């Protein structure tokens, strides 16, 4: 849970602590300010994390996708050329401009994080792709960064929608 908190705090830095809204088949749904977050830690080597944040008030980039791992050392500068494929639904997002950074891991070593922001017109298609996926494959310039299984992502996306519409 520590990696999730570090990633969310570092990326979404709204000064508001995230509050758990729901748990759905291994996924955590939380509310942080006006945003709702869908996160999962995978327990693989480096303890990969996937997080998706939707903030309907953010008119610039209302959807942010984060992928992190304790074993990564991402490039120091922003970098394009990333490719995300969601297995099970043939969805592909290519040549994404990303922000890369590190956070301090629980053991004092840096965790590498990739942050990708999406405009308003991508929110619904991205949520459909995540909800319909059995997994994700993230690559950079043809080289695999990570493959993660997405069991239960459909239930998590539904819970995320409930979080966004809850008072």
VOKOL-391213 format. One record per residue (C-alpha): residue in one letter; residue number from 1; x, y, z. Coordinates in steps of 0.05 Angstrom, whole numbers, plus 32768, in hexadecimal, padded with zeros to 4 digits. Example, Ala and Ser with C-alpha at 12.3 -4.5 7.8 and 13.67 -1.06 7.14 Angstrom:
2
ATOM  gugu  gunu     u     v     w
ATOM     a     1  80F6  7FA6  809C
ATOM     s     2  8111  7FEB  808F
end
This chain:
167
ATOM  gugu  gunu     u     v     w
ATOM     x     1  8000  8000  8000
ATOM     x     2  803B  802F  800B
ATOM     x     3  804D  8031  7FC2
ATOM     x     4  8006  8044  7FAF
ATOM     x     5  8006  807E  7FE1
ATOM     x     6  804A  8097  7FC9
ATOM     x     7  8035  8095  7F80
ATOM     x     8  7FF2  80B6  7F8B
ATOM     x     9  8010  80EC  7FB8
ATOM     x    10  804A  80FA  7F89
ATOM     x    11  8020  80FD  7F4A
ATOM     x    12  7FDF  811A  7F60
ATOM     x    13  7FFA  8147  7F98
ATOM     x    14  7FB8  8168  7FA8
ATOM     x    15  7FC7  816C  7FF2
ATOM     x    16  7F8B  813F  8001
ATOM     x    17  7F94  80F9  801B
ATOM     x    18  7F73  80C2  7FF3
ATOM     x    19  7F38  809F  8015
ATOM     x    20  7F25  8058  8002
ATOM     x    21  7EE2  8056  7FDE
ATOM     x    22  7EDE  800C  7FCB
ATOM     x    23  7F05  7FCC  7FC0
ATOM     x    24  7EF6  7FA5  7F81
ATOM     x    25  7F17  7F62  7F70
ATOM     x    26  7F5D  7F76  7F85
ATOM     x    27  7F56  7FBF  7F71
ATOM     x    28  7F50  7FFA  7FA0
ATOM     x    29  7F23  8035  7F8F
ATOM     x    30  7F30  8075  7FB5
ATOM     x    31  7F1A  80BD  7FB4
ATOM     x    32  7F4D  80F5  7FB9
ATOM     x    33  7F2F  813B  7FB4
ATOM     x    34  7F06  813E  7F75
ATOM     x    35  7F2A  8101  7F57
ATOM     x    36  7F1B  80B7  7F5C
ATOM     x    37  7F54  8085  7F57
ATOM     x    38  7F57  803C  7F43
ATOM     x    39  7F97  8019  7F5B
ATOM     x    40  7FB5  7FD4  7F5F
ATOM     x    41  7FF7  7FB9  7F77
ATOM     x    42  800D  7F79  7F54
ATOM     x    43  8040  7F5A  7F83
ATOM     x    44  806E  7F48  7F49
ATOM     x    45  80B9  7F56  7F47
ATOM     x    46  80BF  7F9F  7F5A
ATOM     x    47  8076  7FA0  7F71
ATOM     x    48  8057  7FC0  7F33
ATOM     x    49  801E  7FF1  7F3D
ATOM     x    50  7FE8  8009  7F0D
ATOM     x    51  7FC0  8046  7F20
ATOM     x    52  7F8C  806D  7EFA
ATOM     x    53  7F71  80B0  7F11
ATOM     x    54  7F34  80D4  7EF5
ATOM     x    55  7F29  811C  7F0A
ATOM     x    56  7EEC  813A  7EE7
ATOM     x    57  7EFF  8180  7EFF
ATOM     x    58  7F44  817E  7EDC
ATOM     x    59  7F35  8199  7E97
ATOM     x    60  7F7D  8190  7E7E
ATOM     x    61  7F8B  8147  7E8E
ATOM     x    62  7F4F  8128  7EB2
ATOM     x    63  7F6B  80E1  7EAE
ATOM     x    64  7FB0  80CC  7EC5
ATOM     x    65  7FCC  8086  7EC0
ATOM     x    66  8007  8072  7EEB
ATOM     x    67  8032  8033  7EE6
ATOM     x    68  806A  802A  7F18
ATOM     x    69  809C  7FF5  7F2F
ATOM     x    70  80D2  7FF3  7F64
ATOM     x    71  8104  7FD6  7F32
ATOM     x    72  80FE  800B  7EFD
ATOM     x    73  812D  8045  7EEE
ATOM     x    74  8105  806D  7EBC
ATOM     x    75  8126  80A3  7E90
ATOM     x    76  8130  80E5  7EB4
ATOM     x    77  810C  810E  7E80
ATOM     x    78  80C5  810C  7E65
ATOM     x    79  80C2  80D9  7E2E
ATOM     x    80  8093  80C5  7DF6
ATOM     x    81  8092  8084  7DCF
ATOM     x    82  806C  805B  7E03
ATOM     x    83  8038  8029  7DEC
ATOM     x    84  8000  800C  7E16
ATOM     x    85  7FD9  7FCF  7DFF
ATOM     x    86  7F9F  7FB2  7E27
ATOM     x    87  7F9A  7F67  7E1D
ATOM     x    88  7F56  7F49  7E14
ATOM     x    89  7F38  7F84  7DEE
ATOM     x    90  7F6A  7F97  7DB8
ATOM     x    91  7F70  7FDE  7DD1
ATOM     x    92  7FB1  8002  7DC4
ATOM     x    93  7FCA  8047  7DD7
ATOM     x    94  800B  805A  7DB3
ATOM     x    95  8042  808F  7DB5
ATOM     x    96  802B  80AB  7DF7
ATOM     x    97  804E  80E7  7E16
ATOM     x    98  805F  80D4  7E5E
ATOM     x    99  807D  80F2  7E9C
ATOM     x   100  80AF  80C5  7EBF
ATOM     x   101  80C7  80CE  7F07
ATOM     x   102  80DD  80A8  7F44
ATOM     x   103  80C3  80A4  7F8A
ATOM     x   104  80E7  8089  7FC7
ATOM     x   105  80D4  8040  7FD1
ATOM     x   106  80C6  8020  8014
ATOM     x   107  810E  8005  8017
ATOM     x   108  812E  8048  8005
ATOM     x   109  813A  8036  7FBC
ATOM     x   110  8116  805D  7F86
ATOM     x   111  80D5  8044  7F66
ATOM     x   112  80CF  8056  7F1C
ATOM     x   113  808D  8074  7F06
ATOM     x   114  806F  8082  7EC2
ATOM     x   115  8036  80B4  7EC1
ATOM     x   116  800A  80BE  7E83
ATOM     x   117  7FD5  80F4  7E80
ATOM     x   118  7F98  80F1  7E53
ATOM     x   119  7F69  8128  7E3A
ATOM     x   120  7F1E  8126  7E46
ATOM     x   121  7F0E  8104  7E04
ATOM     x   122  7F38  80C7  7E19
ATOM     x   123  7F17  80BC  7E5D
ATOM     x   124  7EDD  8090  7E47
ATOM     x   125  7F05  8067  7E14
ATOM     x   126  7F3D  805C  7E46
ATOM     x   127  7F0D  8045  7E7D
ATOM     x   128  7EEB  8016  7E4B
ATOM     x   129  7F2F  7FFA  7E38
ATOM     x   130  7F46  7FF0  7E80
ATOM     x   131  7F03  7FD1  7E94
ATOM     x   132  7F02  7FA1  7E59
ATOM     x   133  7F4A  7F8C  7E5F
ATOM     x   134  7F66  7F4C  7E7B
ATOM     x   135  7FAB  7F6C  7E7E
ATOM     x   136  7FD9  7FA4  7E6A
ATOM     x   137  801A  7FA5  7E43
ATOM     x   138  8044  7FE5  7E49
ATOM     x   139  807F  7FED  7E1B
ATOM     x   140  80AE  8024  7E08
ATOM     x   141  80CB  8026  7DC2
ATOM     x   142  80BB  7FDD  7DB7
ATOM     x   143  80D9  7FC4  7DF9
ATOM     x   144  80AA  7FA7  7E2E
ATOM     x   145  80A8  7FD0  7E6E
ATOM     x   146  8074  7FA5  7E92
ATOM     x   147  803A  7F74  7E87
ATOM     x   148  8005  7F71  7EBC
ATOM     x   149  7FC6  7F47  7EC3
ATOM     x   150  7F86  7F70  7ECC
ATOM     x   151  7F56  7F3F  7EEC
ATOM     x   152  7F1A  7F63  7F09
ATOM     x   153  7F27  7FA5  7EE5
ATOM     x   154  7EDF  7FA7  7ECC
ATOM     x   155  7EC4  7FA8  7F14
ATOM     x   156  7EF9  7FDC  7F27
ATOM     x   157  7EE5  800A  7EEE
ATOM     x   158  7E9C  8004  7F03
ATOM     x   159  7EB0  8016  7F4B
ATOM     x   160  7ED9  8050  7F30
ATOM     x   161  7E9B  806A  7F0C
ATOM     x   162  7E73  8064  7F4D
ATOM     x   163  7EA9  808C  7F71
ATOM     x   164  7EA6  80C3  7F3C
ATOM     x   165  7E5A  80C9  7F42
ATOM     x   166  7E55  80C3  7F8E
ATOM     x   167  7E46  8103  7FB4
end
